[in-house]
Amino acid sequence: MTYSALFHDNSVISAMKQPRRFIVATIAGYIPAIWYSPEPRRMIRRLAGMAWKAMWDVPDRVAERSIPGKVTLKE
């Protein structure tokens, strides 16, 4: 997880203190890459998915294996 980012003017933005501004800045940072991408439509779909997941707090990846219900440590 990324907790902060550094802009060109050396200002720092925190994901915890300013979550919406951080999300917008992250997505806006990818926009210039669309023109250089060999698959711009795919990149736009990925950015839209990233924005959707960020707005609804959905994880990007989900583990495929189940997690055991209870783990005990024996001494």
N, C-alpha and C positions, 0 to 999 in steps of 0.2 A: 504494500500500500504506500502511496506517496502522501507525505504529510505536509510538504511545503514545496514551493517553486521559486525560482529566481528569474526575474525579468532582465531585459537588456540594460536597464538603468540601475541595476543592482538592488532594486527593491524586492522584498520577500513577501510572498502571500502564503498564508497558512490555510490548509484545508479544514482545520478544526475551528478556527476563528471566523473565517469567511467562506463557508462551503459553496454557496451559489456563485460567488465571484470566481472562486477557484475552478469550478466546473466550466463556467463560461470561458475563462482564460485558457483552460486546457483544450477545449474543443476549438476555440478560435486559433490556437497555435497550429492545429492540423490543417486549417483551411488553405494556406498557401501550398501545401503539399499536394492538393488535389490536382493542380495544373501540371505537376511533374509526374504524377502517378500514371503507370501504364493502364490501370483499371480505375478510372475516376468514379464510375458508378458504384463500384464495390466499396471504395473508400467512403463515399457519401453515405451508403447504407450502414457501414460500420460506425461512422460518426453519429448517425441518427440513433443507432442502437446504444452507443455509449451514452448519449444524452438521455435516452429513455431510462436506462438502468441507473444513471446517476440521479435522475429526478425521483424515481420510485425506490431507490436504495436496494437494487437487485444485484446480487453478486455476478461478476463477469463469467466465472467458471463454477461449475458444481461438481463435487466429487462423485465419482461413479460407484465407488464401493460404499457399503453401509458402514456406519460407525458403530462399534459395539455399545450396547446400552449401559453397561456398568463395567468399570475396570477396577479391580481390587489389587492391592499390593500386599504380598505376603512378606512377613518379616522373618 
